[in-house]
Amino acid sequence: MSERFARNLTELRRSKGFSQEELAFRASIHRTQVSLMENGVRLPRFETLIKLSGALEVSPAALTEGIEWEPVATVTGGLKVSDE
């Protein structure tokens, strides 16, 4: 899941022509956070997701595209990440 989010974030940032530093400034977060998310080390908290989507002028759904939750017959549930 973090790899898919990382790919979405990186592609959207590059499509806007932003450096990691520029995106961090626009989203009011630290550049290290952007780097960690783009490298698949961290996923954003909800507040950070909203800040990133605002800075990139996209919906939060654009950042989470291809990441879906599927209920399973266990207590823990499950996540499905598409290979698109």
N, C-alpha and C positions, 0 to 999 in steps of 0.2 A: 504494500500500500504506500509506504513512504517513497518508494522508487517512482511510482506513478505520479504522486503529488510533486516530487522533485522535477520530473520531466515537464509536467504542466507549467509549473512556476518558471522554470528556466526558459521554456519556449515563449511564454507570454511576456516575460521580461525582455527577452531579446527582440521580440516582435515590436516592442515599443521603443527599442533603441536605448534602453536604460542599462547602466552598469549596476552591479549589486549595490554599490554605494548610493547611487541615485535613487534606486527603489527603496532602500532603507530610509533615506532622508524623507522621501515622499510619504512613506508609510509610518513614519515616526517610530522606527524600530532600529536596533543596532545592526550594522552590516554583517556581523558575525552570525546573527540569526538567519539572515538571508542565505549565507553560505552553508550553514548547517542544514537548512531545509532543502537547498538545491543539491546537496550531496546525499540526501536521503537519511541523514543522521537524526533529524528531528521533524516532527509534524507540528504545525502551528496550533496554538490555542484558538478558540473561537474568535476572540477579540482580534488576534493577529491575522486570522483569515480575512476578517472584514476589512482591516486596515490594508492588507495586501490587495484585495479586490478593488478597493477604492483607489489606491495609488495606481493600479494598472488599468482602471476604468473598465473593469469586467465584472460579471456577476461572480459570487462565490462558487457557483456551479462550474464555471470555466476552470477554476483551480482544482476542483474535485472530479472533473470529468473522467470517466472510466473507473471510478471507485464506487462500488455498490455494496450494500449490506444485504445478505441473504439470510433469512431465518433458517435455522437448522433445528433438529429435534433434540438439541442439548441445551443446557442452561446457559452456556457461554455465548451462543450465537456464532456468527461467522461473517467474514468479509470476503468479497469477491472483487478481484481486480481484473479488468479486461485487458487483453493484449493488444489493443488498437494502437 
